[in-house]
C-alpha cells in the first residue's frame, strides 16, 4: 500500500496493541492528533487520479482500529468536502467530523443569516466522535427543500452533547451522540444542496467500503498466521480458502471502482459505488463468519486488537442499509443495459 500506509502503521503500532479496559478510551483522541501532527491526514482527493491510494490509507487505518478509523474517515472526508466546495471556515487546525443523518425526529434549523454566518437551533442525531473532535460539518435546514452544509465549532456556547442514548458495545468509544444547538453560530459551506449534489458525495461512500475491507483483512490475517503456525487442519484450511476468495473479489471490485472514478471524476458515481459497497459488504460478512468458525474463542478473548475489530466491525458495517441499498442498486440497474456483466 506504499510508504504512507506503512507510516501510519508504524506511528500507531502501540495504539493498536493497547489492552482493552472498561470505560472511555482516552488514547483515541491522542492517536488522531498524532495522525494530524505527522501529516497522515493529507490524502489524495477522490477523483484526483489517486483514488485507490486514498482508499488504501483508509483500509490501513480500518485494519488497525475502527474507532480511530471513524474519526479519521470523518476528518479526511471533511477536508475533501471543504476543498471541493472551496471553503476554509476556520484558521485554527483541529479534528473535523461530518454529520449528515436526517432522522425525522431530529433536525437543526438555521436562521438569522448574516453573510455566511447563521444561528443554529435544534437537535442533530448520530454525531459520531463528537466527544473527541473540534469542528464539524453538519446539514441544517433554512426553509428550502435541500439541506445547507454548515461548519460549527463544538466548544462554543450553545452546543451541548447528550450521550445517554448510546448503549453500544461495538464502536463504543466513538459514541454517536446527540448534539443540541441553542442559538449556536455556524458558517455556511457552499450553496444549499451542494453537499449532496457534488461528485464527492458518492465517491466518499466508496471510501467507507475500503475501510470495511481493511478491517476484514486484519481478521483474515489472524487466520492466515494461525494456519502457517498451527497443526494440519483441513477444515480451517477450507475457511482460509473461503476468506481468500471473498477478499480477492472485493479487492478487485474496489480497484475497478477507483479506476472508474478517476476516469470520470465529475460524473455521478452512484451506480459504481452502490455496486462496490454491496460487493464489499458481502465479502466482509463472509470473512467474519469463516474466521470466527476457524479460530474459535481464543483470539476473541486473548488478542485485544482482534477482539476490538471483531466486535466493532458488525456495528460499523451497518453504515450499509442492507436490503434497502440492494433495492436501490436494483432500481438503478433497471435503467441500464446489462452489458457490464459481459467478460
N, C-alpha and C positions, 0 to 999 in steps of 0.2 A: 504493500500500500504506500510505500515511499517514505522519505525521511520525516515528513510532517507527522504521519501516524506513529512512526517509531518514537518521535519526540514526545508525543503525548503519553504513549505507553510508559516511557521511562520516567516522565515527570510525575505520573500518577501511580507508580508501582506500589508505594507504601499505602496509598489510599485504597487501592484495590484489595490489598491483603488485610485491611483493618478487621478486627473482630466485630461480631455483631453483639451489640449491647442494647438493653431496653432503653426507651426514651428517644429524644431527638438526637440526630446525628450532627454534632456541632462542626464536624470536619467538612461537611458538604459545601458550605459557602467558601471555606478556605481553599478547597480543591478548585472551585470555579474561579476564585480570584487568582490562583496560580496560573490557570489557563490564560487569563487576561494579561497577567504580568509578562508571560512568555510569548505573547502574541499568537497563541494557539487557537484563538477565536477568529483569526483573519483567514477566511476560507474563500476560494473562488466563488463568484456569484453563480447562481443557477443560469444555465443557458449561455455561459461565457466561453464555452469550448472546453471547460474543465469540470463539467458537472459530475462526472464519475469521481474525480478527486475529492470534491466536496462530500459526496456520499461515502467515500471510503473513510473519511475522517469521522463522520457521524457514526458509521459502523464500528470504528475503533473505539470511540467513547462508549457506544452501546455495549460493546463486549467487555468493557471494564466495569461499568456500573450504570444502571438505568436511572437511578435517582439523579446522578450527575448528568446523564445524557438529557434528562428532561430540562434541566437548567441550561445546558449547553446548546441544545437544539433551539430552545426558545430564544436564547440570546443571539445566536447566529442568524436565526430567521428574522429577528427584529432588525439586525444590522443590514440584512439583504433588502428588507422592505424599505427601510429608510433610504438606502442607496437607490432602489428602483423608483421611489417617489420623490427623490431629490430633496430630502429634508434632514436637517440636523437640529432637533429642537433644544437640546441641552449641550452645553460645552463640557461639563464635567464627565469623566469616564465613570462607568458603573455597569452592573449586570442588568440586562434587559429581559423582559418576557413579552409574550404575545397572547392575549386572551380575547377570543372572538366567539365563544359559545353564547348562544342566544336562546336559552330555555324560556318558555312563555312566562314563567313566574319571576324572572329576574331581568330587568332592563335598566340601563343607565341613560338618563336624558341629559342632553346638552342645551344650554340656554345662555342668554346674555353674551352673544358673540361680540368680541371686540378685536378686529383683525383676525388673527389665528387663535386667539385665546377664548375659551369658553368656560362656563361654570357647569359642574357635573353634580347630578343628584340621582340616587338610586342604588341598586344592588347589582354587582357583577358576580356571576357564579363561575365555578370551575377555574379559579385563578391559581394554577399550579405554580408552586415555588414562591408564592408571594412573601413568605416569611424570610426568604433568603436574598431577594433581589432589590434593586434600587429604582428601576424605571419599568414602565410597561406601555405597550401599545394595546389599546382596547377599542372595541367597537361600541359606539354610542348612537343615540337617535336624537334627531332635532326636527322632526316633523315630516321628513321626506320618506320615500319608500326604499331607500338604500342607507345602510349604516355609514357613519362617518368614523374614520380612524382618528384616535386622539392619543397623544403621548402624555403620560402623567408621572409625576414624582410621587413615590409611595411614602416618603417621610414627611409629607406636608400635612398641615391641619385639615381636617375634613375627610381623611382616609382612615378607615378602621378595618381591621381584619377579624373575621369570625370563623374560627376553625372547629367549632363544636360539631359540625355535621360530618367531618372527615373521620371515618372509622376504619379505614383500610389498613390491612397488614402489608400486602403488596403495595409498593410505591408509597409507603407511609411517610417517608422523610421529605417528599416534595408535595406536601399536602395541597390538594386542590380546594382551596378555601373560598369563602365568600368575602368580597370586598364591598364595604358600604361607603358611598360618597355623599357627603353633606356639604354642598357648596364648595367643593374642591375645584382646583384650577387645572385645566388641560390645554394642550396645544394641538390644534388640528393638523393632521398629516395628510396631504393630498386632498383631492376633492371627494365629495360624498360618493360612495360606491367604488372608489379607486381600489380599496383593499381586495374586493372580490373580483374585479374586472382585470386586474393586472396579470400578465402571464405567469409571474412568480407564484401566484396562489396555488395552482395545481402542481407546479414544479416543486414547491416546498412539500406538498403532500407525498411525493415520492421519496423525499429525503427521510421522512418518518419510516417508510418501509425499509430503507437502508439501515436505520437504527434497529428495527426489529430483527433484521438479518444478522447484524453484528452480535446482538445478544445470543441468538441461536447458535452462531458459530462458536461462541465461548463454551456453551454447554456441550456442543458436539466435540470440541477439542478435549474435554474431560473424558468423554467416551473413547476417543481415539487414543489418548495416552494410556487409559486403562487397558485397552486391547493390546497395545505394544508391550506392556509390562506384565499383564496377567497371564494366567494359565489358559490353555486352549478351551474355547467355549464357542461352539458353532452358533448357538442362539444369540449370544452377544455380538458375534461377527455379523449375523443377519441384521441385527438392529443397526450396526455401524453402516452396513451397505445401504439400508433404507435412508439413513440420515444423509449419507453422501449424495444419493440420488436426489433427495429433496433440495439440498443446498445447492447442488450443481445447477438444477433447473432455475432456482430463484436467482442465483448469481447471474446466469445468462440473461434472465429477464431484466434485472437491474441494469446490466451493461447495455442491453438493447434500448431500454428506455432513456438512459443517459445520452446515448448516441443520437436518438431521435430528437431529444430536447435541444442538444447542441446544434443539430442541423436545422431546427425550426424554433429558434429562441423566442419569437414573438407570436407563435401560433398557440391556439388553445390545446393544452396538453392533457385535457381531462380523460380522453379515451386511453391514451398510453399510460397515464398514471393509475386510473382505476384498474387496468389490467395488471400492472406490476404489483399494486397493493394486494390484489386478490391472490396472485401467484405467491408472493412472499408470505402472506398470512397462512395459506395452506401449508407451505413448507415449514414455517415455524411451529405450527401445531403438530406436524409430523415429528419434528425434531424433539420437541418436549416429550411427546409420548414415548418415542423409542429410547431416548436417553434415560428417562426415568425407569423404564422397564429393564433396560440392560444393566444399569448401575445399582439399582436397589436404593436403600435408605442412606447408605454411608455418606455420599457427598452432600446430601440434603442436611445432614446432621453434623458433619465434621469439617466441611470446607466452607468458610464464610463467604467467599465470593460466589461460589456455585449456589449456595443456599439463597443469597440475595437475588441473584438472577432468576433462579427457579421460581421464587415467589413473586418477584416484580413483573416478569415477562407476561404471564397470563393477564395481569391487570393492564399493563402498558399497551398490549396489542389490542385491547378493546377500544383504542382510538379508531379502529375499524368498526364499522357499523354492521358487520356480518352480512346477513342476507339482504339488508337494505342496500348496502353497497353493491352486492351482486345483482340486485334488481336494477339499480341504476346503470350498471355496466351492460346488462341485457338490453335495457331501453336505448342506450347509445348505439348498440350494435344493430338494432333494427333498421337504423337509417344508413348503415354501411354495408357494402358488399363483403362477403366472407373471403376476399382474396388474401387477407393476412394469414389465413390458415394453410395456405399452399407452402410447400417446401421450396 
